[in-house]
Each structure stands twice: as C-alpha cells, then as structure tokens.
Amino acid sequence: MVFIDPLAIMLFGVAASTLFIAYYVLATAMNKKNLAAIAAPMMVLGLFDFVSGFYMSFTWPLPGAYNMLFGDPMLLLGLIMLAGGFGLYKNIDVRSLSLVGFLLGIYLFTGSYSMVADKLERGVYLLPALSFFLVSALSAIVSPVVYLNPKGAGKIAYYTLAVLLVLVVILAMMISVTSLLGHLASPP
C-alpha cells in the first residue's frame, strides 16, 4: 500500500482558517460590526478542517501518534470555524468560541511537550513543527482576550493576538510549502 501524507494540504487549511480568525480579531479591534462577508469562507474552511481532522482521527493514515497530534486539533479547529462562520452569518456573538480555543491551546501545549519528550519530531523538522505548535497553542490560550473591550489596553491585547495568529499562518504555510515541495520531488 502506498503511503499518502495529507499534512501539506491540511496545514494549508490551518493557515487559511487562521488567517480568517486573525481577520475577525483585527476587525473586532477596529470595531467593525458586520462580518457576515467572511461567514461563507469560514464555514467552507471549517468543513474542510473538520472532515480532514475527522478522517485523520478515525482512520489513522499516518504512522502512530501523528494522527492524534495533527488530526484531533484539526477536527476542533473545524468545529470552531463552522460555528464561527454560522454565528457571523446569523449575526450572533461568537466570542464564546474562544473558550473552546483555550481548551484547544491546552491540547496543543500537550502535543508540543509530547513532540519533544516522545521524540515525535527530530532534526531539521523539530524547530518548525515545535514553533508551529507552540505559537498555535499560545494564540489559542490567549484567545479569550476577545472578551475585553477593544479600546485602550484591550485593543493592544487584540493586536497581540492578531500578531500571534499571523505567525501561525506563516509557520503553517512554511511547513505546508516545504512539505509540498518534498512530496513533489519524490512522489509515492
């Protein structure tokens, strides 16, 4: 059986989803009220993330623990994106999803620890993967700042979260593109 690695496209999905979350955070900091225009892309990305995560979590296409390391967070991100997109479409306050994000951050910190302790990533792959997981975990942990008033010190918290999210986008794209190039250079 040929091994197919779906992580390159999944990381692209994470990058795209995180970009929309960063947009939401920045728009909220700038006091924009109607964000229904991003609802449809958020739901489509959410569906992709959810299906990808569900597939990986329940079929285990990758070797060992990698399925849990990547699939489970992807599934949760998909749920957050689907619910967020639906909420924005219906003009419902979606800040409560940051609490799910907080729990996802704990999962990602645990994955970061396991990545090192269980030697899931080594050599040149460790730093990008660990950086991606740690910055993702940190941005998820601090995501409840969206409950702050986006004025004064609260605005700084929003912008800080947006910067963390953009770093996640950059790291996810960097890993996705290098994975894609590696796979294209030597396809199965």
N, C-alpha and C positions, 0 to 999 in steps of 0.2 A: 504494500500500500504506500502511495506517495504521501509524504508529509507536506501539508499545506499550512503555512503560517499566516493567519489572518490579522496579525497585530499591526501591520503597516496601515491598512485601511481603518482599523479600529482606532488607532492613535490619531489619524486624520479626523475621524468623527469626534474624538475627545477635543481636539484643537478647535474644530468648528463650533462645537457646543459651548466650550469655554469662552470663545470669542463672543458669542451671543450673551452669555452670562455677564461678561465684562461690559458689554454694551448696556445691558439692563442696569448694572450698578452705576455706570457713568451717567446714564440718562436720569436715574433716580437722584444722583448727586446734583444734577443740573435742574432738578425739579420738573422734568418732563412728565406729564400725566398720562397721556395716551400712548401706550406702547403696543397696541394691537397689531401694528405693522410687522412686528417680529414674532408674533404668535405662531403663524404657519411654519416658518423655518424652524422655530424651536420644537414644534411638535414633530416635524419630519425628522429632525436630528435626534430627538428623543426616541422616536420609534426605532431608528437605526441603532442607537446606543443600546436600547432595551433588548432588541432582538439579538444583537451581537453579544451582549453580555449574557443573555439567557442561553443562547447557543453554546457559548464557551463554558458557562457554569454547569450546564447539564449534559453536555456531550464530551467534554474534556478532550478537545482536539490537540492540545499542546501537551508536552511532557509534564507529568506530575503537578506540582503546586502552582505552576504558572497559570493554570486555568482559574484558580481561586484568586491569585494575585491580580490578574487583569480582568477576568470575566465578572466577578462579583461587583467591583466598583463600577464597571461599565453599565451593568444592569441597574444599579442605583442611580447613576447619572442619567440614564434613560428615563427612569421614573420621575426624577426631578425636572427634566426637560419637558416631558409630556405634560406633567401637572402645571409647570410654569407657563408653557405655551397656552394651555387651555385657560388658565387663570387670566393671562393677559388678554386673550381673545374675549373672555367674558367680563373683562374689567374688574377682576377680583384681586384683592391684595394677595400677593404671592410671597410675602416676606417669611411666612411660616416655613416655607421650604428650606430656608437657611438652617433650620433646626435639623432637618434630615441631612443637610450638607455638613453640619457639625458632626453628626454621627459617622458620616462617610469619611470625614477627616480622621477620626479615631481609627477607623478601619485602614486608611491609607498609612497612618503612622505605624500601625502594627505591621503592615506589609513592608514598610521601609526597614523596620527593625529585622524582620524575617529575611529580607533580601540580603542583609549583611550577615546576620547570625547563622543562617542556614546556607549561606554561600550560593544563593539563587542566581546572582549576577557576579561576574568576576572580570578582571582585566579591564579592557577599554570600555566595556559595556556598563560597568558598575557606576561610574560617576554620572553619566547622563540619566540612567534609569533611576538611581537614587535621588538625584536632583529633581527629576520629574515627580517622583512620588512625594518627596519632602515638601516641595513648593505646592503641589496639589493638596497635600494634607494641611499645610498651614493656611492656604486660602480657604479651604473648607471649614477648618476650625474657627477662623475669624469671620466667616460669612454672616453670623448673626449681627454684625455691625449694621446691617441694613435696617435694624430696628431703631437706630439712632436717628435723630433729627439731622437731615443733610445740610445743616448750617453750622458755621464755626468749626469746632473740633470734630463734630460728626462728619462734616464734609471731608476733612483730612482722612478720617477712617475709611470713607467710601473710596477716595482716590487711592489710598494704600491698598485696599482690597482689589481695586481695578488693576493696579500695577502687578500685584501677585498673580492675578488671573491672566494678564498678558504674558507674564513669564511662563506660566503653564502652557499657554498657546505656543510660544516659541520653542519650549523644550519638547512638547508633543510633536510639533512639526519637524524639528530637527531629528528626532528619533524615527519618525514616520518616513521622512525622506531618505535617511541613510539606510533604513530597513528596505525600502522600496528599491533603492539602487543596488543593494546587496542581493536582493531576490532576482532582480532583472539581470544581473551579471551572471548568476548561476541558478537558473530556474530548475524546478524539480524534474 
